[in-house]
Amino acid sequence: QPDSPLYTPAPKRKCTMIDNEHLISDLIEIDHSDFVKSLQLMTPKSTIRSRQASTTSSLNTTIVLSPPPPPTSHIRILRCLANTTDRITEDKKLRIPISSSDTITNLRYQVLKRLYDNYNIYACFVMLYDKQDWELGMTEADTIQIAIPIDESDIKAVYIEKNPIVSYEQICKEMGLVVYSNIRLILKKFFDKFELSLQRLNLKLEQIINILKIFENFMFIHSINLSENQLTDEILDQLEKLTLDQLKSLNLSKNKFTSNGIRKLFEQKIMNNLLILDLSGNTDIDCYTLMFLRTHFPNLIIYH
């Protein structure tokens, strides 16, 4: 109560860590029995609370300490006007919810994905700018919080459009090849998850190389599956020309790759985000190559 000699005004109740340490040391010097008696005098008996359930009094209650709420990332809503460099069409308006802790790289991916989902635009590359036309992100790891001030929500995007289906049909026309409907379907599904699955196609090496050429300028490729095609190291030379720094899964199983080809691929390409590599069914890959991969990529899961 305010009139009590034990009452302390609210502004004086807070103390620092150093004050707490002095308080604890003072309590240690007090005789235990005297300390308990003083507590009993200071605290009315009817309001004593215990962590243990009482069997003698219904006034005693159990204190349940709830865990602190988990930390939540701040979600921001960014408004983006996207267009090509020549600006021959109207700006595409995008509304992108994104965490402040996300990177500019992830924001680029979100722009490309929404261009496809909202406007059916096949874009392979995008650059982001703020309202003053400064490019966003000094490095790929820059976060939204660092690159975009909290009081700004408007950004601009300049993208390069490239429809893989149209590119495939043009290549087939130039080389006199047959346009396969299943290949067209595979290319159309790529933008669902940015995954390229060319598994068990039974195509000639040259045809698969031409398909991979389509994706040379693509900023994001999350997964590539070339399994069960009897491919040789020659296809790896074309694979090196792709942007693979966002690749998470690479399936090369049941082909005819050698240790030299696999080692060369991983020596020349940056694949820091790769999580899964499937080399099973390639009999010419030796233990030294596997040791090299596990040494240089300790977090990589390798199937062999």
C-alpha positions, -999 to +999 in steps of 0.1 A: +000+000+000+012+036-006+011+043+032+031+013+041+068+018+051+076-011+028+061+006-003+084+016-031+073+040-058+071+024-093+100+044-109+124+031-082+115-006-085+137-013-115+173-021-110+203-030-130+221-063-131+248-048-108+221-037-083+207-072-083+242-087-076+245-064-045+211-074-034+219-111-036+252-106-018+234-087+010+208-115+014+236-141+017+250-123+047+217-123+066+211-152+090+187-177+074+163-179+103+160-142+107+154-138+070+125-163+071+109-146+101+112-112+084+095-127+053+066-140+074+061-106+090+062-089+057+039-112+038+003-117+050-004-154+056-036-154+035-018-144+003+012-168+004+015-186-029+034-218-035+046-237-065+033-269-049-003-278-046-015-273-010-035-300+008-044-279+039-057-246+025-077-237-006-062-202-005-028-215-017-026-216-055-002-231-080+018-207-102+021-219-137+049-202-156+041-201-193+070-201-218+078-169-236+062-166-270+085-176-299+102-148-318+085-138-350+100-123-381+086-089-391+066-093-424+067-064-448+045-058-478+065-045-508+049-029-538+068-036-570+064-022-605+079-046-630+087-041-666+112-049-693+141-026-703+123-013-734+091-007-714+068-014-744+040-026-721+024-013-689+041-019-656+031-051-639+020-044-603+031-070-577+024-071-540+050-092-522+048-101-485+083-109-473+102-112-440+127-085-431+153-112-426+149-126-461+176-118-487+175-098-518+181-130-537+149-144-523+131-112-533+143-116-569+129-151-569+096-139-555+093-113-583+100-139-610+075-163-595+047-137-592+053-126-628+046-161-639+017-168-614-001-135-619+007-125-655+019-158-671+052-141-679+082-164-684+111-143-671+146-157-666+164-127-650+155-096-629+172-066-614+157-047-585+159-009-578+146+015-551+126+047-557+158+066-565+168+039-591+197+026-570+202-012-574+192-031-544+216-052-525+254-047-524+258-085-520+236-114-527+233-121-489+220-086-481+187-087-462+155-068-469+161-050-436+195-037-447+187-029-483+152-014-480+145+012-453+115+003-431+097+035-442+099+026-479+077-001-495+080+007-532+106-009-555+111-014-592+120-045-612+135-048-647+132-083-660+143-103-691+115-124-707+124-158-721+098-185-728+116-219-727+088-235-748+092-209-776+130-213-774+127-251-777+105-249-808+129-224-824+159-247-818+140-277-832+129-257-863+165-246-870+180-281-865+152-300-882+142-318-850+109-331-840+090-311-813+080-335-786+048-327-766+063-342-734+093-319-736+069-289-740+051-300-709+083-304-689+094-269-699+060-254-690+061-270-655+096-256-648+081-223-635+060-240-610+090-247-587+119-238-610+128-274-613+140-291-646+132-328-648+146-346-678+144-380-664+142-411-686+136-393-719+155-417-742+167-387-763+200-383-781+228-365-763+225-336-788+188-331-780+193-329-742+222-305-747+199-282-768+173-283-740+199-273-714+211-245-736+176-229-732+184-223-695+218-207-698+205-172-688+182-183-661+189-168-627+172-195-607+173-233-611+165-251-579+166-287-592+179-307-622+171-343-628+191-360-657+187-396-644+183-427-665+194-413-698+227-431-704+245-397-706+283-393-707+306-365-695+299-345-726+266-333-711+285-320-680+302-294-703+269-279-711+258-281-674+288-260-665+273-231-686+242-229-664+238-207-633+239-232-605+245-211-574+208-216-563+207-253-572+196-275-543+192-309-559+212-325-587+202-360-599+228-377-622+220-413-613+220-442-637+241-426-664+277-431-676+295-403-659+331-407-648+352-395-619+370-369-641+338-354-654+322-351-619+353-337-603+357-311-631+321-300-627+325-293-590+358-277-594+346-251-619+310-244-607+298-226-576+271-247-560+271-235-524+234-242-519+235-278-532+220-301-506+215-334-525+237-351-551+226-385-566+254-404-584+240-439-579+243-462-609+274-445-623+300-473-621+330-453-631+330-429-601+358-440-577+361-435-539+387-406-544+361-385-561+336-392-534+362-383-508+369-350-527+332-341-527+327-349-490+358-329-481+349-298-501+311-300-495+307-314-459+269-306-458+262-323-491+241-355-490+256-379-516+240-410-529+263-435-547 
